[in-house]
Amino acid sequence: MSTQAGVVAPPASLARRFVKAVEDCLIVTGRNLRHFVRQPQLLIFSTIQPIMFVLLFAFVFGGAIGSSLPPGVEYVDFLLPGIFIQAAAFRSTQTAVGLAEDLDRGVIDRFRAMPIARPAVLIGRTAADLLRNVFVTLLMTAVGYIIGFRFRTGVLDAAAAICVVLAFGFALSWIFTYVGLRVRGAEAAQSAGFVAIFPLVFASSVFVPVSTMPAGLEQFASVSPVTVSVDAARALSIGGEVAEPLLQSMAWVLAILLIFVPLCVRRYRRMG
């Protein structure tokens, strides 16, 4: 039943629209996942890269950096939670690349011409990337266990650590959704993502304690969303103070979503 301006739709109508919107989101999510799986080279490189980081940093830099860690903490245990966040951050830039490619190929224009909920295109993209993050994070955990990493806390804390990683990656994917909607071309989107993420990741506690950095950089790194998310995932994985970094990480996640989800939806609706 159609409604006139200023008249609130009945609950049954709102419920049907909500169910239809959820179905649209699932369809677009499935489409993006199939597109990912059908590109073997993309699947291979998106899984090999984080595994290479795990192996290289654990075996190449472990001896040098291990001396700066607290007593009893192995570098591989310190490293893995940081690598989880780093991999999620770098993978989030692929959201911008995928959207830019869809724009160039006219896929987004076809979606806009279809009778589907407008936010479904954006939610489907970020949800598919979230599921990819689940797969790659679990794969890195398996590789970590092979080389000696262990969750030193309970099962619930380990699950919470992975949830922190996924939540942070999901929030970042909305930033790069906006980037993908603003720039033209996959190369431009990839370059913009790299420029934004690279300094945040390497000026953080991903690979080394921030206490080893110069004073000015340490102050920046200590409040970085990457650092607080790494610290939260690390504390949940191997023990330590959890409450403060976890609250800070979730505050960053919430702030990013509150800012960029509306920006992305508005930008998508205004695209002609």
C-alpha positions as CSV (number, residue, x, y, z in Angstrom):
1,M,0.0,0.0,0.0
2,S,1.4,3.4,-1.0
3,T,1.6,6.1,1.5
4,Q,1.1,9.8,1.1
5,A,3.7,12.4,2.1
6,G,3.7,12.9,5.9
7,V,1.9,9.7,6.5
8,V,3.7,7.0,8.4
9,A,3.8,3.6,6.7
10,P,2.0,0.8,8.6
11,P,4.3,-1.6,10.4
12,A,3.5,-4.5,8.0
13,S,4.7,-2.3,5.1
14,L,7.8,-1.3,6.9
15,A,8.5,-5.0,7.7
16,R,8.2,-6.0,4.1
17,R,10.5,-3.2,3.0
18,F,13.0,-4.2,5.6
19,V,12.9,-7.9,4.5
20,K,13.3,-6.9,0.9
21,A,16.2,-4.7,1.7
22,V,17.9,-7.5,3.6
23,E,17.3,-9.9,0.6
24,D,18.9,-7.3,-1.7
25,C,21.9,-7.0,0.5
26,L,22.4,-10.8,0.6
27,I,22.1,-10.9,-3.2
28,V,24.7,-8.2,-3.7
29,T,27.0,-9.8,-1.1
30,G,26.7,-13.1,-2.9
31,R,27.5,-11.5,-6.2
32,N,30.7,-9.9,-4.8
33,L,31.8,-13.2,-3.2
34,R,31.3,-15.1,-6.4
35,H,33.3,-12.4,-8.3
36,F,36.1,-12.8,-5.8
37,V,36.2,-16.6,-6.0
38,R,36.1,-16.6,-9.8
39,Q,39.4,-14.7,-9.9
40,P,42.0,-17.3,-8.8
41,Q,44.8,-14.8,-9.0
42,L,43.0,-12.3,-6.6
43,L,42.2,-15.2,-4.2
44,I,45.8,-16.4,-4.2
45,F,47.5,-13.0,-3.8
46,S,45.0,-11.8,-1.1
47,T,45.9,-14.9,1.0
48,I,49.6,-15.2,0.2
49,Q,50.5,-11.6,1.2
50,P,49.4,-11.7,4.8
51,I,51.1,-15.1,5.2
52,M,54.3,-13.7,3.8
53,F,54.1,-10.9,6.4
54,V,53.7,-13.4,9.2
55,L,56.7,-15.5,8.1
56,L,59.0,-12.7,7.2
57,F,58.5,-10.6,10.3
58,A,58.5,-13.6,12.6
59,F,61.8,-15.1,11.3
60,V,63.6,-12.0,10.0
61,F,62.9,-9.4,12.6
62,G,62.0,-11.6,15.6
63,G,65.5,-11.8,17.0
64,A,66.1,-8.0,16.8
65,I,62.8,-6.9,18.1
66,G,62.2,-9.6,20.7
67,S,64.7,-8.0,23.1
68,S,62.4,-4.9,23.4
69,L,59.4,-7.0,24.5
70,P,58.3,-7.6,28.1
71,P,59.9,-10.7,29.8
72,G,58.2,-13.9,28.8
73,V,56.5,-12.6,25.7
74,E,57.6,-14.3,22.4
75,Y,57.7,-12.1,19.4
76,V,55.5,-14.4,17.3
77,D,52.7,-14.0,20.0
78,F,53.3,-10.2,20.0
79,L,53.3,-10.1,16.2
80,L,50.3,-12.1,15.1
81,P,47.5,-9.8,16.5
82,G,49.3,-6.9,14.9
83,I,49.5,-8.7,11.6
84,F,45.7,-9.5,11.8
85,I,45.0,-5.8,12.1
86,Q,47.5,-4.9,9.4
87,A,46.1,-7.4,6.9
88,A,42.5,-6.2,7.6
89,A,43.6,-2.6,7.1
90,F,45.3,-3.3,3.8
91,R,42.4,-5.5,2.6
92,S,40.0,-2.7,3.3
93,T,41.6,-0.7,0.5
94,Q,40.3,-3.3,-1.9
95,T,36.8,-2.1,-1.2
96,A,37.7,1.1,-3.0
97,V,39.4,-0.8,-5.9
98,G,36.4,-3.1,-6.3
99,L,33.9,-0.2,-6.3
100,A,36.0,1.8,-8.8
101,E,36.2,-1.2,-11.1
102,D,32.4,-1.6,-10.9
103,L,31.9,2.1,-11.7
104,D,34.2,1.9,-14.7
105,R,32.5,-1.2,-16.1
106,G,29.0,0.2,-15.6
107,V,28.0,-2.4,-13.0
108,I,27.0,0.3,-10.5
109,D,24.8,2.0,-13.2
110,R,23.0,-1.3,-13.8
111,F,22.5,-1.8,-10.0
112,R,21.0,1.7,-9.8
113,A,18.6,0.9,-12.6
114,M,17.3,-2.2,-10.7
115,P,14.5,-2.1,-8.2
116,I,16.7,-2.8,-5.2
117,A,17.4,-0.9,-2.0
118,R,20.0,1.8,-2.6
119,P,22.1,1.0,0.4
120,A,22.2,-2.7,-0.6
121,V,25.0,-2.1,-3.1
122,L,27.2,-0.6,-0.5
123,I,26.3,-3.0,2.3
124,G,26.7,-6.0,-0.1
125,R,30.2,-4.8,-0.9
126,T,31.4,-4.2,2.7
127,A,29.7,-7.4,3.9
128,A,31.5,-9.5,1.2
129,D,34.8,-7.9,2.3
130,L,34.0,-8.7,5.9
131,L,33.5,-12.4,5.0
132,R,36.8,-12.3,3.2
133,N,38.4,-11.0,6.3
134,V,37.0,-13.8,8.3
135,F,38.5,-16.4,5.9
136,V,42.0,-14.7,5.8
137,T,42.2,-14.1,9.5
138,L,41.4,-17.7,10.2
139,L,44.0,-18.8,7.6
140,M,46.6,-16.5,9.2
141,T,45.8,-18.0,12.6
142,A,46.4,-21.5,11.3
143,V,49.7,-20.4,9.8
144,G,50.6,-18.7,13.1
145,Y,49.9,-21.9,15.1
146,I,52.3,-23.8,12.8
147,I,55.1,-21.4,13.6
148,G,54.4,-21.3,17.3
149,F,51.8,-18.7,18.0
150,R,49.2,-19.5,20.7
151,F,46.3,-17.6,22.2
152,R,47.4,-17.4,25.8
153,T,43.9,-16.5,27.0
154,G,40.6,-18.4,26.9
155,V,38.5,-19.3,23.9
156,L,36.1,-16.4,24.5
157,D,39.0,-13.9,24.6
158,A,40.4,-15.3,21.5
159,A,37.1,-15.0,19.7
160,A,36.8,-11.4,21.0
161,A,40.3,-10.6,19.6
162,I,39.2,-11.8,16.2
163,C,36.0,-9.8,16.5
164,V,38.0,-6.7,17.2
165,V,40.0,-7.3,14.0
166,L,36.9,-7.9,11.9
167,A,35.1,-4.8,13.4
168,F,38.1,-2.6,12.6
169,G,38.4,-3.9,9.1
170,F,34.7,-3.5,8.5
171,A,34.8,0.2,9.7
172,L,37.8,0.9,7.4
173,S,36.0,-0.6,4.5
174,W,33.4,2.1,4.7
175,I,36.1,4.8,4.5
176,F,37.3,3.2,1.3
177,T,33.8,2.7,0.0
178,Y,33.6,6.5,0.1
179,V,37.0,6.7,-1.6
180,G,35.8,4.3,-4.3
181,L,32.8,6.4,-4.9
182,R,34.8,9.6,-5.2
183,V,37.8,8.7,-7.3
184,R,37.7,7.5,-10.9
185,G,39.7,4.4,-11.8
186,A,40.9,1.4,-10.0
187,E,44.5,2.6,-10.1
188,A,43.6,5.9,-8.5
189,A,41.6,4.1,-5.8
190,Q,44.5,1.7,-5.0
191,S,47.0,4.6,-4.8
192,A,44.7,6.6,-2.5
193,G,44.2,3.6,-0.2
194,F,47.9,2.9,0.0
195,V,48.8,6.5,0.8
196,A,46.2,6.6,3.6
197,I,46.9,3.2,5.2
198,F,50.6,2.7,4.8
199,P,51.8,5.4,7.3
200,L,49.1,4.5,9.8
201,V,50.1,0.8,9.8
202,F,53.8,1.3,10.1
203,A,53.6,4.1,12.6
204,S,51.8,1.9,15.1
205,S,52.3,-1.0,17.4
206,V,51.7,-3.6,14.7
207,F,55.4,-4.6,14.6
208,V,57.1,-3.0,17.5
209,P,56.1,-1.5,20.9
210,V,55.4,2.3,20.5
211,S,57.7,2.9,23.5
212,T,60.6,2.2,21.2
213,M,59.7,5.1,18.9
214,P,60.9,8.7,19.0
215,A,58.8,10.9,21.4
216,G,56.8,12.8,18.7
217,L,56.0,9.6,16.8
218,E,55.2,7.7,19.9
219,Q,52.5,10.3,20.9
220,F,51.0,10.0,17.4
221,A,51.2,6.2,17.4
222,S,49.7,5.8,20.9
223,V,46.3,7.3,19.8
224,S,46.2,5.9,16.3
225,P,43.2,3.8,15.6
226,V,45.5,1.1,14.3
227,T,47.5,1.0,17.5
228,V,44.6,0.9,19.9
229,S,43.0,-1.8,17.9
230,V,46.2,-3.8,17.8
231,D,46.6,-3.3,21.5
232,A,43.1,-4.5,22.2
233,A,43.5,-7.6,20.0
234,R,46.9,-8.3,21.5
235,A,45.7,-8.1,25.1
236,L,42.8,-10.4,24.3
237,S,45.2,-12.8,22.6
238,I,48.1,-13.0,25.0
239,G,47.0,-11.1,28.1
240,G,47.3,-7.6,29.5
241,E,45.2,-4.5,30.1
242,V,42.1,-4.9,27.9
243,A,39.5,-2.4,28.9
244,E,41.2,0.9,27.8
245,P,42.4,-0.2,24.3
246,L,39.2,-2.1,23.7
247,L,37.0,0.9,24.5
248,Q,39.3,3.2,22.4
249,S,39.1,0.8,19.5
250,M,35.4,0.5,19.6
251,A,35.1,4.3,19.9
252,W,37.1,4.6,16.7
253,V,35.0,1.9,15.0
254,L,31.7,3.6,16.0
255,A,33.0,7.1,15.0
256,I,34.1,5.9,11.6
257,L,30.8,4.1,10.9
258,L,28.7,7.1,12.1
259,I,30.6,9.4,9.8
260,F,31.2,7.4,6.7
261,V,28.1,5.2,6.3
262,P,25.9,8.3,5.9
263,L,28.5,9.9,3.6
264,C,28.6,6.9,1.4
265,V,24.9,6.5,1.2
266,R,24.5,10.2,0.3
267,R,27.2,10.1,-2.3
268,Y,25.7,7.0,-3.9
269,R,22.3,8.6,-4.1
270,R,23.6,11.7,-5.7
271,M,25.6,9.9,-8.4
272,G,24.0,10.5,-11.7
